[in-house]
Amino acid sequence: MDRFSPKLVTVFGGSGFVGKHLVQALAREGYRIRVAVRRPDLAGEVRMFGSVGQILPIQANLRNETSVQRAVAGADVVINLVGLGYEAGAQRFASINAEGAGFVARAAKAAGAKAMVHVSAIGVDLAAEVSDYAATKLAGEKAVFEAFPQAVILRPSLMFGHGDGFFNKMGGLARMLPFLPLISPDTRFQPVHVGDVAEAIVAAADGKVKTGRVYELGGPDVETYRDLMKRILRETGRKRPLLPMPPAIAKLVALPSSFLPIPPVITADQVELLGIDNVVSDEAIKDKRTFAAFGIDPTSMDKVLPEYMWRFRKHGQFDRDASDSSGPLAA
């Protein structure tokens, strides 16, 4: 692809955790990129991920179908990364995860887009009966395929990388609390590097995998929730007991935070999700609907977590062993 390809891609949610990695990957491929966000005035930093004029933040709100249509006008590829993890104010699961996904798919089809990629999450089919988040994400997948049958849907497991929402949050709790709560300790996760997910999205946008399919993306390591908590303690150099907390108690603890004007540490809905395995299904492996279809060798947590979890140690990078070549002290 030439440095400035005529191809135009609209990325909804392109200023978020996944979006920032994806926009950089798309820019390297030469795409012209519209980053569709609710507040483009707060997304100016994405312009720096490409050449001058290559990336343009624009206003769009998945609760407003007209703004979605405007954002995809003339786009060759449409990518939707938006997923609401907790409800607040006018932002509701149904309006964003389900209806909003449908708005994007219908607008992409009407605009004549040649490809669409929608990012969902592993396990939404299994958790739909107990989690409103999962139920609406599953409904969003259905709405996408109804409007754009040739879409590609990606279901990543728990994502890690610089700026992630899980390992950074747990690292902060390990620094502040005298213990770490252990909810559903035996639930299995298959954490996936955000860079690998971005690479898969670009491949799907480029038409390198079969369309009209749901792909499940997991990393090389399968660990229980207890294992992940132990890993976080190792990476942060903290000695904290793991305190078992039954889901019912965890929901009561989560309740007060739902009334605060700040992002909650955990919600009752997320407590339910913690009880559902978050790993690539046997069916996806059998059908080759995994990273194998993209030719991607997924990245291990061992390779990436030390690059940013050191900041939660008592003395930051100076707590690191100088012989550890993976950290910020490496020559």
FIFI-606552 format. One record per residue: x, y negated, z of N, C-alpha, C in turn; residue number from 1; residue in three letters. Coordinates in steps of 0.2 Angstrom, whole numbers, plus 5000, padded with zeros to 4 digits. Layout:
# FIFI-606552
 n_east n_north n_up ca_east ca_north ca_up c_east c_north c_up   n res
      X       Y    Z       X        Y     Z      X       Y    Z NUM ala
...
***
This chain:
# FIFI-606552
 n_east n_north n_up ca_east ca_north ca_up c_east c_north c_up   n res
   5004    5006 5000    5000     5000  5000   5004    4994 5000   1 met
   5003    4989 4996    5006     4983  4996   5006    4979 5002   2 asp
   5011    4974 5003    5011     4971  5009   5005    4967 5011   3 arg
   5002    4964 5005    4995     4961  5006   4990    4965 5002   4 phe
   4987    4970 5004    4982     4974  5001   4976    4970 5000   5 ser
   4972    4971 4994    4966     4968  4993   4961    4970 4998   6 pro
   4962    4976 5001    4957     4979  5006   4956    4975 5012   7 lys
   4950    4974 5014    4948     4970  5020   4944    4975 5024   8 leu
   4947    4975 5031    4944     4979  5036   4941    4974 5042   9 val
   4935    4976 5044    4932     4973  5050   4932    4977 5056  10 thr
   4935    4975 5061    4936     4979  5067   4932    4976 5073  11 val
   4927    4979 5075    4923     4977  5080   4926    4979 5087  12 phe
   4928    4974 5091    4931     4976  5098   4939    4976 5097  13 gly
   4941    4972 5092    4948     4973  5090   4953    4969 5094  14 gly
   4950    4966 5100    4955     4962  5104   4956    4966 5111  15 ser
   4952    4972 5111    4953     4976  5117   4959    4981 5117  16 gly
   4959    4985 5122    4965     4990  5123   4966    4994 5117  17 phe
   4961    4997 5114    4963     5001  5108   4964    4996 5102  18 val
   4960    4991 5102    4960     4986  5096   4966    4983 5095  19 gly
   4970    4981 5100    4976     4978  5099   4981    4983 5096  20 lys
   4981    4989 5098    4986     4994  5095   4983    4995 5088  21 his
   4977    4996 5087    4974     4997  5080   4976    4992 5075  22 leu
   4975    4985 5077    4976     4980  5073   4983    4979 5071  23 val
   4988    4981 5075    4995     4981  5073   4996    4986 5068  24 gln
   4993    4992 5069    4994     4998  5064   4991    4996 5057  25 ala
   4985    4993 5057    4982     4991  5051   4986    4986 5048  26 leu
   4989    4981 5051    4993     4976  5049   4999    4978 5045  27 ala
   5002    4984 5048    5008     4987  5045   5006    4990 5039  28 arg
   5000    4992 5038    4998     4995  5032   4996    4990 5027  29 glu
   4996    4984 5028    4995     4979  5024   4987    4976 5023  30 gly
   4983    4979 5027    4976     4977  5027   4975    4970 5029  31 tyr
   4970    4967 5026    4968     4960  5028   4962    4962 5034  32 arg
   4963    4959 5039    4959     4961  5045   4955    4956 5048  33 ile
   4948    4957 5049    4944     4953  5053   4943    4956 5060  34 arg
   4944    4953 5065    4943     4955  5072   4937    4952 5074  35 val
   4932    4956 5075    4925     4954  5077   4924    4955 5084  36 ala
   4924    4949 5088    4923     4949  5095   4918    4944 5097  37 val
   4915    4944 5103    4911     4940  5106   4914    4933 5107  38 arg
   4920    4932 5109    4923     4926  5110   4930    4926 5106  39 arg
   4929    4924 5100    4936     4923  5096   4940    4918 5098  40 pro
   4938    4913 5102    4943     4908  5105   4947    4911 5110  41 asp
   4945    4917 5113    4950     4921  5118   4954    4926 5114  42 leu
   4953    4927 5108    4957     4932  5104   4962    4930 5100  43 ala
   4965    4924 5101    4970     4921  5096   4976    4925 5096  44 gly
   4978    4929 5101    4984     4933  5101   4984    4938 5096  45 glu
   4979    4940 5093    4979     4946  5088   4982    4943 5082  46 val
   4981    4937 5081    4984     4934  5075   4992    4935 5074  47 arg
   4995    4936 5080    5002     4937  5080   5004    4944 5078  48 met
   4999    4949 5077    5001     4956  5076   5002    4957 5068  49 phe
   5001    4952 5064    5002     4952  5057   5005    4946 5054  50 gly
   5006    4946 5048    5009     4940  5044   5004    4934 5045  51 ser
   5006    4928 5043    5002     4922  5043   4996    4923 5039  52 val
   4990    4922 5041    4984     4923  5038   4981    4930 5037  53 gly
   4985    4935 5039    4982     4942  5038   4977    4944 5043  54 gln
   4977    4941 5048    4972     4943  5054   4967    4937 5056  55 ile
   4961    4938 5056    4956     4932  5057   4951    4934 5063  56 leu
   4951    4932 5069    4946     4933  5074   4940    4929 5072  57 pro
   4934    4933 5072    4928     4930  5070   4923    4932 5075  58 ile
   4917    4928 5076    4912     4929  5081   4907    4934 5079  59 gln
   4906    4939 5083    4900     4944  5082   4898    4947 5089  60 ala
   4892    4949 5089    4889     4951  5095   4885    4957 5093  61 asn
   4886    4963 5096    4883     4969  5094   4875    4969 5096  62 leu
   4873    4964 5100    4866     4963  5102   4863    4959 5097  63 arg
   4867    4956 5092    4864     4951  5087   4865    4954 5080  64 asn
   4860    4957 5077    4861     4961  5070   4864    4956 5065  65 glu
   4861    4950 5065    4863     4945  5060   4871    4943 5060  66 thr
   4874    4943 5066    4881     4941  5067   4885    4947 5065  67 ser
   4882    4953 5066    4886     4959  5064   4886    4960 5056  68 val
   4880    4958 5053    4880     4958  5045   4885    4953 5043  69 gln
   4885    4947 5046    4890     4942  5043   4897    4944 5044  70 arg
   4899    4948 5049    4906     4950  5051   4908    4955 5046  71 ala
   4903    4959 5043    4906     4965  5038   4905    4963 5031  72 val
   4902    4957 5029    4901     4955  5023   4908    4955 5019  73 ala
   4908    4959 5013    4913     4960  5009   4919    4965 5011  74 gly
   4918    4968 5017    4923     4973  5020   4923    4979 5016  75 ala
   4929    4982 5015    4930     4988  5012   4929    4994 5017  76 asp
   4931    4992 5023    4931     4997  5029   4929    4994 5035  77 val
   4925    4997 5039    4922     4995  5045   4923    4999 5050  78 val
   4926    4997 5056    4928     5001  5062   4925    4998 5068  79 ile
   4922    5002 5072    4918     5000  5078   4922    5004 5084  80 asn
   4925    4999 5088    4928     5002  5094   4924    5000 5100  81 leu
   4919    4997 5100    4915     4994  5105   4912    5000 5109  82 val
   4913    5000 5116    4909     5005  5120   4909    5002 5127  83 gly
   4903    5001 5129    4901     4998  5136   4902    5003 5141  84 leu
   4907    5002 5146    4908     5007  5151   4904    5006 5157  85 gly
   4902    5000 5158    4897     4999  5164   4893    4993 5162  86 tyr
   4887    4993 5165    4882     4988  5163   4883    4981 5168  87 glu
   4882    4976 5165    4882     4969  5168   4878    4964 5164  88 ala
   4874    4960 5168    4870     4955  5164   4866    4958 5158  89 gly
   4867    4954 5153    4864     4956  5146   4867    4962 5143  90 ala
   4873    4964 5145    4876     4970  5142   4874    4976 5145  91 gln
   4870    4980 5141    4867     4986  5143   4869    4992 5139  92 arg
   4869    4998 5142    4871     5004  5138   4868    5004 5131  93 phe
   4861    5004 5132    4857     5005  5126   4858    5000 5120  94 ala
   4859    4994 5122    4859     4989  5117   4866    4989 5114  95 ser
   4871    4991 5117    4878     4991  5115   4880    4998 5112  96 ile
   4880    5003 5116    4882     5009  5114   4878    5013 5109  97 asn
   4871    5012 5109    4867     5015  5104   4864    5010 5099  98 ala
   4861    5005 5101    4858     5000  5096   4863    4997 5092  99 glu
   4868    4994 5096    4874     4991  5092   4878    4995 5087 100 gly
   4879    5001 5089    4882     5006  5084   4878    5007 5078 101 ala
   4871    5007 5079    4867     5007  5073   4867    5001 5069 102 gly
   4867    4995 5072    4868     4989  5068   4874    4989 5064 103 phe
   4880    4991 5067    4886     4991  5063   4886    4996 5057 104 val
   4883    5002 5058    4883     5007  5053   4878    5004 5047 105 ala
   4873    5002 5049    4868     4999  5044   4871    4993 5040 106 arg
   4874    4989 5044    4877     4983  5040   4883    4985 5036 107 ala
   4887    4990 5038    4892     4993  5034   4890    4996 5027 108 ala
   4884    5000 5028    4881     5003  5022   4879    4997 5017 109 lys
   4875    4993 5020    4872     4987  5016   4877    4983 5012 110 ala
   4883    4982 5016    4888     4978  5013   4892    4982 5008 111 ala
   4891    4988 5007    4895     4992  5002   4902    4994 5004 112 gly
   4903    4995 5011    4909     4997  5013   4910    5004 5011 113 ala
   4916    5006 5009    4918     5012  5007   4920    5017 5012 114 lys
   4921    5015 5018    4923     5019  5024   4921    5016 5030 115 ala
   4919    5020 5035    4917     5018  5042   4920    5023 5047 116 met
   4923    5020 5052    4925     5024  5058   4922    5022 5064 117 val
   4919    5026 5068    4916     5024  5074   4920    5028 5080 118 his
   4922    5025 5085    4925     5028  5091   4920    5029 5096 119 val
   4920    5036 5098    4915     5038  5104   4920    5040 5109 120 ser
   4918    5046 5113    4922     5049  5118   4920    5056 5119 121 ala
   4926    5060 5120    4925     5067  5122   4920    5068 5127 122 ile
   4916    5073 5126    4912     5076  5132   4905    5072 5132 123 gly
   4903    5067 5128    4897     5064  5128   4891    5069 5127 124 val
   4892    5074 5123    4887     5079  5122   4886    5083 5128 125 asp
   4891    5084 5132    4890     5088  5138   4887    5084 5143 126 leu
   4889    5078 5144    4887     5074  5149   4881    5070 5148 127 ala
   4878    5070 5142    4872     5066  5141   4866    5067 5146 128 ala
   4865    5073 5149    4860     5074  5153   4861    5070 5160 129 glu
   4867    5069 5162    4868     5066  5169   4871    5059 5168 130 val
   4873    5057 5163    4876     5050  5162   4872    5046 5157 131 ser
   4870    5040 5159    4867     5035  5154   4872    5033 5149 132 asp
   4878    5032 5151    4884     5030  5146   4884    5035 5141 133 tyr
   4885    5042 5143    4886     5047  5138   4880    5048 5134 134 ala
   4874    5047 5137    4868     5048  5133   4867    5043 5127 135 ala
   4869    5036 5129    4869     5031  5124   4874    5032 5119 136 thr
   4880    5034 5121    4886     5035  5116   4884    5041 5111 137 lys
   4880    5046 5113    4878     5051  5109   4873    5048 5104 138 leu
   4868    5044 5107    4863     5041  5103   4866    5037 5097 139 ala
   4872    5033 5099    4875     5029  5095   4878    5033 5089 140 gly
   4881    5039 5091    4884     5043  5085   4878    5045 5080 141 glu
   4873    5047 5083    4867     5049  5079   4865    5043 5074 142 lys
   4865    5037 5077    4863     5031  5073   4868    5030 5068 143 ala
   4874    5031 5069    4879     5030  5064   4879    5035 5058 144 val
   4878    5041 5060    4877     5046  5054   4871    5045 5050 145 phe
   4865    5043 5054    4859     5042  5050   4860    5036 5045 146 glu
   4863    5031 5047    4864     5025  5042   4870    5026 5037 147 ala
   4875    5029 5040    4881     5030  5036   4884    5037 5036 148 phe
   4881    5042 5032    4882     5049  5033   4890    5051 5032 149 pro
   4893    5047 5028    4900     5048  5026   4905    5045 5032 150 gln
   4902    5043 5037    4906     5040  5043   4911    5045 5046 151 ala
   4916    5043 5049    4921     5047  5053   4920    5045 5060 152 val
   4918    5050 5065    4917     5048  5072   4923    5052 5075 153 ile
   4927    5048 5080    4932     5050  5084   4930    5050 5091 154 leu
   4931    5056 5094    4930     5057  5101   4937    5058 5105 155 arg
   4940    5052 5107    4946     5053  5111   4945    5055 5118 156 pro
   4949    5059 5121    4949     5060  5129   4951    5054 5132 157 ser
   4953    5054 5139    4955     5048  5143   4961    5046 5139 158 leu
   4961    5039 5138    4967     5036  5134   4972    5033 5139 159 met
   4979    5034 5137    4984     5030  5141   4988    5026 5137 160 phe
   4992    5022 5140    4996     5017  5136   4996    5010 5140 161 gly
   5001    5006 5138    5002     5000  5141   4995    4996 5140 162 his
   4992    4994 5146    4986     4990  5147   4980    4995 5148 163 gly
   4981    5002 5149    4975     5006  5149   4971    5004 5156 164 asp
   4965    5007 5156    4961     5005  5161   4961    5010 5167 165 gly
   4963    5016 5166    4963     5021  5171   4970    5022 5175 166 phe
   4975    5023 5172    4982     5024  5175   4984    5017 5179 167 phe
   4983    5012 5175    4984     5005  5179   4980    5004 5185 168 asn
   4973    5006 5184    4969     5005  5190   4971    5009 5196 169 lys
   4972    5016 5194    4974     5020  5199   4981    5018 5202 170 met
   4985    5016 5198    4992     5014  5201   4991    5008 5206 171 gly
   4986    5003 5204    4985     4998  5208   4982    5000 5215 172 gly
   4977    5005 5215    4974     5008  5221   4980    5011 5225 173 leu
   4984    5015 5222    4990     5018  5226   4994    5013 5229 174 ala
   4995    5007 5226    4999     5002  5230   4995    4999 5235 175 arg
   4988    4998 5235    4984     4995  5240   4981    4999 5245 176 met
   4979    5005 5244    4976     5009  5249   4980    5014 5252 177 leu
   4978    5016 5258    4982     5021  5262   4981    5028 5260 178 pro
   4976    5029 5255    4974     5036  5252   4972    5035 5245 179 phe
   4971    5040 5241    4968     5040  5235   4962    5045 5235 180 leu
   4956    5042 5233    4950     5046  5233   4950    5052 5228 181 pro
   4948    5058 5230    4948     5064  5225   4941    5066 5224 182 leu
   4938    5064 5218    4932     5065  5216   4932    5071 5211 183 ile
   4928    5076 5212    4928     5082  5207   4935    5084 5205 184 ser
   4939    5086 5210    4946     5087  5209   4948    5092 5203 185 pro
   4943    5097 5202    4945     5102  5197   4943    5101 5190 186 asp
   4940    5095 5189    4938     5093  5182   4944    5092 5177 187 thr
   4944    5095 5171    4950     5095  5167   4950    5089 5162 188 arg
   4955    5086 5161    4956     5080  5156   4962    5082 5152 189 phe
   4962    5079 5146    4967     5080  5141   4969    5073 5138 190 gln
   4973    5069 5142    4974     5062  5141   4978    5061 5134 191 pro
   4976    5056 5131    4978     5055  5124   4981    5048 5123 192 val
   4987    5047 5120    4990     5041  5119   4986    5036 5114 193 his
   4986    5030 5116    4982     5025  5112   4985    5024 5106 194 val
   4991    5025 5105    4995     5024  5099   4993    5030 5094 195 gly
   4992    5036 5096    4990     5041  5092   4983    5041 5090 196 asp
   4979    5038 5094    4972     5037  5092   4971    5031 5087 197 val
   4975    5026 5087    4976     5021  5082   4978    5024 5076 198 ala
   4983    5028 5076    4985     5031  5070   4980    5035 5066 199 glu
   4976    5039 5070    4971     5043  5068   4965    5039 5064 200 ala
   4964    5033 5068    4959     5028  5065   4961    5026 5058 201 ile
   4967    5024 5058    4970     5021  5051   4970    5027 5046 202 val
   4971    5033 5048    4971     5038  5043   4964    5040 5040 203 ala
   4959    5039 5045    4952     5040  5043   4950    5034 5039 204 ala
   4952    5028 5040    4951     5022  5036   4954    5023 5029 205 ala
   4959    5026 5029    4963     5027  5022   4960    5033 5018 206 asp
   4955    5037 5021    4952     5042  5018   4956    5049 5018 207 gly
   4960    5050 5023    4964     5055  5023   4962    5061 5026 208 lys
   4955    5061 5029    4952     5067  5032   4945    5067 5029 209 val
   4942    5073 5030    4935     5074  5028   4930    5069 5032 210 lys
   4926    5067 5028    4921     5062  5031   4915    5066 5033 211 thr
   4910    5062 5037    4904     5065  5039   4905    5070 5045 212 gly
   4911    5069 5049    4913     5074  5054   4914    5070 5060 213 arg
   4914    5074 5066    4916     5072  5072   4922    5075 5074 214 val
   4928    5071 5076    4934     5074  5077   4935    5073 5085 215 tyr
   4938    5078 5088    4940     5077  5095   4947    5076 5096 216 glu
   4950    5071 5100    4957     5070  5100   4959    5070 5107 217 leu
   4963    5075 5108    4966     5076  5115   4974    5077 5115 218 gly
   4977    5075 5120    4985     5075  5120   4987    5082 5121 219 gly
   4994    5083 5122    4996     5090  5123   4996    5093 5130 220 pro
   4994    5089 5135    4993     5091  5142   4986    5091 5144 221 asp
   4984    5097 5147    4978     5097  5150   4979    5098 5158 222 val
   4976    5093 5161    4977     5092  5169   4971    5091 5172 223 glu
   4970    5094 5178    4964     5092  5182   4965    5085 5185 224 thr
   4959    5083 5188    4959     5076  5191   4964    5076 5197 225 tyr
   4964    5081 5200    4969     5082  5206   4976    5081 5203 226 arg
   4978    5085 5198    4984     5084  5195   4986    5077 5193 227 asp
   4981    5074 5190    4982     5067  5187   4984    5062 5193 228 leu
   4980    5063 5199    4982     5059  5205   4989    5060 5207 229 met
   4991    5066 5207    4998     5068  5210   5003    5065 5205 230 lys
   5001    5065 5198    5006     5062  5194   5006    5055 5195 231 arg
   5001    5051 5196    5001     5044  5197   5005    5042 5204 232 ile
   5004    5047 5209    5009     5046  5215   5016    5046 5213 233 leu
   5018    5051 5209    5025     5052  5207   5027    5046 5203 234 arg
   5023    5044 5199    5025     5038  5194   5026    5032 5198 235 glu
   5022    5031 5203    5022     5025  5207   5027    5025 5213 236 thr
   5029    5031 5215    5034     5032  5220   5030    5031 5227 237 gly
   5024    5033 5227    5020     5032  5233   5018    5039 5236 238 arg
   5018    5039 5243    5016     5045  5247   5009    5043 5250 239 lys
   5004    5046 5247    4997     5044  5249   4993    5051 5249 240 arg
   4990    5052 5255    4986     5058  5255   4980    5058 5250 241 pro
   4978    5063 5247    4972     5064  5243   4966    5065 5247 242 leu
   4961    5061 5247    4956     5062  5252   4950    5064 5248 243 leu
   4948    5071 5249    4942     5073  5245   4936    5069 5247 244 pro
   4932    5067 5241    4926     5063  5242   4920    5066 5238 245 met
   4915    5069 5241    4910     5072  5237   4907    5067 5233 246 pro
   4904    5069 5227    4901     5064  5222   4895    5060 5226 247 pro
   4891    5063 5230    4886     5059  5233   4889    5053 5237 248 ala
   4894    5055 5241    4897     5049  5245   4901    5044 5240 249 ile
   4904    5046 5235    4907     5042  5230   4902    5037 5227 250 ala
   4896    5039 5226    4891     5035  5223   4888    5030 5228 251 lys
   4888    5032 5234    4886     5027  5240   4892    5021 5240 252 leu
   4898    5024 5240    4904     5019  5240   4904    5014 5234 253 val
   4902    5017 5228    4902     5013  5222   4896    5008 5222 254 ala
   4891    5009 5226    4885     5005  5225   4886    4997 5226 255 leu
   4889    4995 5232    4890     4988  5233   4894    4985 5227 256 pro
   4898    4988 5224    4902     4984  5219   4898    4983 5213 257 ser
   4892    4986 5212    4888     4985  5206   4884    4978 5207 258 ser
   4885    4975 5213    4881     4968  5214   4887    4963 5214 259 phe
   4893    4964 5213    4898     4959  5213   4900    4957 5206 260 leu
   4902    4950 5205    4903     4948  5198   4910    4949 5195 261 pro
   4912    4955 5197    4919     4957  5195   4918    4965 5192 262 ile
   4923    4967 5188    4922     4974  5186   4923    4979 5192 263 pro
   4918    4984 5192    4918     4988  5198   4924    4993 5197 264 pro
   4926    4996 5203    4932     5001  5203   4929    5007 5200 265 val
   4923    5009 5202    4919     5015  5199   4912    5014 5200 266 ile
   4908    5017 5195    4901     5016  5196   4898    5023 5197 267 thr
   4891    5023 5199    4888     5030  5200   4888    5034 5194 268 ala
   4887    5030 5188    4887     5034  5182   4894    5037 5180 269 asp
   4899    5033 5182    4906     5036  5181   4908    5042 5186 270 gln
   4905    5042 5191    4905     5047  5196   4903    5054 5193 271 val
   4897    5053 5189    4894     5059  5186   4899    5061 5180 272 glu
   4902    5057 5177    4906     5058  5171   4912    5062 5174 273 leu
   4914    5061 5180    4920     5064  5183   4919    5071 5184 274 leu
   4913    5073 5184    4911     5080  5185   4911    5084 5179 275 gly
   4912    5081 5173    4912     5085  5167   4919    5085 5163 276 ile
   4921    5091 5161    4927     5092  5158   4928    5087 5152 277 asp
   4934    5085 5151    4935     5080  5146   4941    5082 5142 278 asn
   4940    5088 5138    4945     5091  5134   4942    5093 5128 279 val
   4946    5094 5123    4944     5096  5116   4941    5103 5116 280 val
   4935    5103 5113    4931     5109  5113   4934    5115 5109 281 ser
   4932    5121 5110    4934     5127  5107   4932    5126 5099 282 asp
   4926    5123 5099    4923     5123  5092   4927    5118 5088 283 glu
   4929    5112 5091    4933     5108  5087   4940    5111 5085 284 ala
   4943    5114 5089    4949     5118  5088   4948    5123 5082 285 ile
   4943    5127 5082    4941     5132  5077   4940    5128 5070 286 lys
   4936    5123 5070    4935     5119  5064   4940    5114 5062 287 asp
   4946    5114 5066    4951     5110  5064   4949    5102 5064 288 lys
   4945    5101 5069    4942     5094  5070   4946    5091 5075 289 arg
   4953    5091 5075    4957     5088  5080   4963    5084 5077 290 thr
   4968    5083 5081    4974     5079  5078   4977    5083 5072 291 phe
   4976    5090 5072    4979     5094  5067   4976    5091 5060 292 ala
   4970    5089 5060    4967     5087  5053   4971    5081 5051 293 ala
   4974    5077 5055    4977     5071  5054   4985    5071 5053 294 phe
   4987    5077 5054    4994     5079  5054   4998    5075 5059 295 gly
   4995    5074 5065    4998     5070  5071   5000    5075 5076 296 ile
   5006    5074 5079    5008     5078  5084   5007    5073 5090 297 asp
   5002    5075 5095    5001     5070  5100   5006    5069 5105 298 pro
   5007    5063 5108    5012     5061  5113   5010    5063 5120 299 thr
   5015    5066 5123    5015     5068  5130   5015    5062 5135 300 ser
   5011    5063 5141    5011     5057  5146   5018    5056 5149 301 met
   5022    5062 5149    5029     5061  5151   5033    5056 5148 302 asp
   5031    5055 5141    5035     5051  5137   5033    5043 5138 303 lys
   5027    5042 5140    5025     5035  5140   5023    5032 5147 304 val
   5021    5036 5151    5019     5033  5158   5025    5030 5161 305 leu
   5031    5033 5161    5036     5029  5165   5038    5022 5162 306 pro
   5036    5021 5156    5037     5014  5153   5033    5009 5156 307 glu
   5028    5010 5159    5024     5005  5162   5021    5006 5170 308 tyr
   5022    5012 5172    5019     5013  5179   5024    5012 5184 309 met
   5030    5010 5182    5035     5008  5187   5033    5002 5191 310 trp
   5029    4998 5188    5027     4991  5191   5023    4992 5197 311 arg
   5021    4998 5198    5017     4999  5204   5021    5002 5210 312 phe
   5028    5003 5209    5032     5005  5214   5033    4999 5219 313 arg
   5036    5001 5225    5037     4996  5230   5041    4990 5228 314 lys
   5047    4992 5224    5051     4987  5222   5051    4986 5214 315 his
   5046    4988 5211    5045     4988  5204   5051    4992 5201 316 gly
   5054    4989 5195    5059     4993  5191   5065    4994 5195 317 gln
   5066    4991 5201    5072     4992  5205   5071    4998 5209 318 phe
   5066    5001 5209    5065     5008  5213   5067    5013 5208 319 asp
   5068    5012 5202    5069     5017  5197   5076    5020 5198 320 arg
   5077    5026 5197    5084     5029  5196   5087    5026 5190 321 asp
   5093    5023 5191    5096     5020  5186   5098    5025 5180 322 ala
   5098    5032 5182    5100     5037  5177   5094    5039 5173 323 ser
   5088    5036 5174    5083     5038  5171   5082    5033 5164 324 asp
   5084    5036 5159    5084     5033  5152   5078    5031 5149 325 ser
   5072    5033 5153    5066     5031  5150   5063    5025 5152 326 ser
   5066    5022 5157    5063     5016  5160   5066    5009 5158 327 gly
   5064    5004 5161    5066     4997  5159   5073    4995 5160 328 pro
   5076    4999 5165    5083     4998  5166   5088    5001 5161 329 leu
   5085    5005 5157    5090     5009  5152   5093    5004 5148 330 ala
   5099    5006 5146    5104     5001  5142   5101    5001 5135 331 ala
***
